[in-house]
Amino acid sequence: MTLEGTQLIGRETVLATGEAFHAIDPSTGETLQPAFPTGGQAEVERASELARAAFDSYRETGLEARARFLETIADKIEGIGDELIERAMAESGLPRARLESERGRTCGQLRLFAKVVRDGEWLDVRIDPALPERQPMPRVDLRQRHVALGPVAVFGASNFPLAFSVAGGDTASALAAGCPVVVKGHPAHPGTSELVGRAVQAAVAECQLPEGVFSLLQGAGNEIGQALVTNPSIKAVGFTGSRAGGTALARLAQNRPEPIPVYAEMSSINPVFLLPEALEARGEALAEGFVGSLNMGAGQFCTNPGLMIGIQGEALDAFLATAAKAVEASGTQTMLTPGIRDAYDRGVAALASSDKAREVARGQSSDAPNQCQTGLFVTKAKDFLADETLQAEVFGATSLVVSCADQDEVKRVAEHLEGQLTATLQMDDADVDFARDLLPTLERRAGRVMVNGWPTGVEVCHAMVHGGPYPATSDSRTTSVGSAAIHRFLRPVCYQNLPQALLPEALRDGNPHGVSRLVDGQREH
Amino acid sequence: MTLEGTQLIGRETVLATGEAFHAIDPSTGETLQPAFPTGGQAEVERASELARAAFDSYRETGLEARARFLETIADKIEGIGDELIERAMAESGLPRARLESERGRTCGQLRLFAKVVRDGEWLDVRIDPALPERQPMPRVDLRQRHVALGPVAVFGASNFPLAFSVAGGDTASALAAGCPVVVKGHPAHPGTSELVGRAVQAAVAECQLPEGVFSLLQGAGNEIGQALVTNPSIKAVGFTGSRAGGTALARLAQNRPEPIPVYAEMSSINPVFLLPEALEARGEALAEGFVGSLNMGAGQFCTNPGLMIGIQGEALDAFLATAAKAVEASGTQTMLTPGIRDAYDRGVAALASSDKAREVARGQSSDAPNQCQTGLFVTKAKDFLADETLQAEVFGATSLVVSCADQDEVKRVAEHLEGQLTATLQMDDADVDFARDLLPTLERRAGRVMVNGWPTGVEVCHAMVHGGPYPATSDSRTTSVGSAAIHRFLRPVCYQNLPQALLPEALRDGNPHGVSRLVDGQREH
């Protein structure tokens, strides 16, 4: 397939007229063809209007038809073949194995949402039948289902050019819910975006859906994003990216004449608590596991372990010594973009120049373009508690170890943390009382609490929560990974005394779709 | 019980030092004793801190203990006896039968939430067991439940001094979810609030719960409310009231260092569509039913039918003539407060002075204090479409009839409407095609769609949606009436590889609470 550098608006391909940008191969600094002229207000309006026009029809596609559409997208993405992997490698600097696995995850989650759609639990059907004889007042017939919110704007993320991008989790869950999607592609991987966008476009056509179900807008700068979030046809936003970006979008959405929900997954330093017995018994193994997790994907995961917390003493010193060796042995890795590399260097420099943090070790360096040099710093708990800037996420392979005087100080550090995607306990059996004591705080602070694992690696399944209190996300009531993500794009509607012919099929007598229902408070399957 | 005019902060009663205010009997204008000194920042901080301190303990109360607490509140409210009804009558001008029925509703919904808590579906337990043999990567053990958001600020509403006030739907659903509650009582009924607040306080003590589970703050002015919404211990807000008030609170909450969700139920004119065959066949009965609904509670319901839409012609003229007679025969009724009466008079005056609306009829007038004089106005669809101010809610017994040229214009009016709590179709069998054509628009615009009923009357049950797109509420994804309201105050947490001893009981092997679970995507009961 020849890349054209076009916007995909409904069934059309449109060459925009804004300033052109190019992808850059971060491993070489080389500019990649073709040029992508930036879209603007006109393209946003056209895509949003098509999405609005498609909404009433698309949201009422049957469960089977919608599931087939999601599966067709997955098939079409796989059908692109190696061209997709090669372009994504060139645009992201990520290795082949990682991108092949990410493609599997992307298609797997589209197929998971197909299953979820077919199952129909997401409709949350509730029926309270009429009670005409009830005293003192009869009860009318009341039936509830969930309907799609409306067209959704999805912002592709840089760090997962497939799984959190054009046909990633936000798009999959919004389409599953019955929402048309307008994607703003991430400018770091426009070619990858175009390839995937064409696959979705082809799936829309093959499934004979209204063309406005999907559009892909591309551009450098903020104009497209701002225009999308303020467009009256857009009814919700999915975003994965920086805290500043997500917070700005949330403000913009809240200040619309009709405010809309923004699901922004933003910032997390993913604290890991090294409990005393575990640290004593297996500090070296923990140090090696930690640095392995830290270096994964050049540290460019939302769940990168950016904060380690332990109690000062010989065991923590030994942990630090082993971790320092592992860090020093760490080779450089290519970061996603020059901008991300610059931000990483600034974050590391801020730690290095802080009088409250001390450098423990740096990884190997390299003169190759856009390399991430691993970093490890240490601070005392009293300094960490006194300086909010030490909680700032450094996106990349650098972590800060907080040395606490005692268990009480560990608790104070936990209580002091901002909202997180994850919180981890490294513990042995004898640490269980301490762990139990920390757990309520961690539940309040994080979306996922884990024991004896590392936060990198987010399973796509039913029980996953990839979310958490602000600033981890803008809305802690949900998840952006896993099947529960569909609920972000739904709202309940109640139907009172509608004749059978007017009722949505899922609510009719006899349960024609065979979905789970709550009838008069009793669950029926 | 002697009213003391105190704040109820945890187990204490505190006489505040702010400027005192009194309730007023709106039917006589008489000032009611005692004085209520307004609480301030100190009381907000104390109540919020107690709520924060109570949270970790209260949110982990067992299902049975929490259900019993809700039932105990209901028992204690009933235990107040006639004193509660008499004080509420004096403070609201509402008749005895209405308040007795409202007390029944209030206690009924506390008991409904007790059932919901016991049932445990709200926990949304999901378990994806470990798959150690999976290739290429094993799966870890992942389990999800929902936990309470944190302390909730609830703003009592003026128009339901029991059912949407101190122990109303917001409080009941927040307590059911495991959230401590700090209520800001509505200054129109401080005595009613104190009586109910003491009942809740007694229930907290009897159930041996931490005192911070409930506090009641009272005061005139906005200081308490603003201090509550910006207090860092408060994690969500429930509000029923004006559009200006709800929007201001939502902005305040969004601009906190840690933004929090606001569930504000605000403004709705509840359009009723008079479809041609129904209007032709039974226009007189519709007119009488309409004016009955319009006058209910002096029009002071969120679901008052403020907008009637029909196609011009003889049938609509006949409907208007009958409605005009019914309006003219309507006696006055006492409104809740002098402020609400003044706002009503201003709203009616704006319609009367608009060159786009024409007065059809006014009800009887009276020199008694704070009386609502029923009003009926008519406008042409083209004027309605051109003037946003004609969509402004007039809180009270006044409605606007929109006369449309044809079916297309009815659709344009429907599409032009802001978000609504309800939308109603008055229809006969021969109207079904027209109704089907309107339905997608109404689903997008309203939380509840009904046929051949009137919007006043909101059943407390499982299928109810008392919600809708902005400005009906600040968050269309939920309801403030009915059992689904519990979901507003919950967020998911995922537990990865936790040993059984650390797992919350609801997630342990063997399902000790016997709740519904989604295990590896399969529903188990």
Interface residues (C-beta under 8 A of the other chain):
Chain A: F55 D56 E60 S101 K115 D119 E121 D124 R126 I127 D128 P136 M137 R139 V140 L142 R143 Q144 V147 L149 G150 A250 R251 Q254 E258 P259 P261 G419 V432 A435 R436 L439 P440 E443 R444 A446 G447 R448 V449 M450 V451 N452 G453 G457 E459 C461 H462 A463 M464 V465 G467 P469 Y470 P471 S474 D475 S476 R477 T478 T479 S483 A484 L490 R491 P492 V493 C494 Y495 Q496 N497 L498 P499 A501 L502 S516 L518 D520 G521 R523 H525
Chain B: F55 D56 E60 S101 K115 D119 E121 D124 R126 I127 D128 P136 M137 R139 V140 L142 R143 Q144 V147 L149 G150 A250 R251 Q254 E258 P259 P261 G419 V432 A435 R436 L439 P440 E443 R444 A446 G447 R448 V449 M450 V451 N452 G453 G457 E459 C461 H462 A463 M464 V465 G467 P469 Y470 P471 S474 D475 S476 R477 T478 T479 S483 A484 L490 R491 P492 V493 C494 Y495 Q496 N497 L498 P499 A501 L502 S516 L518 D520 G521 R523 H525
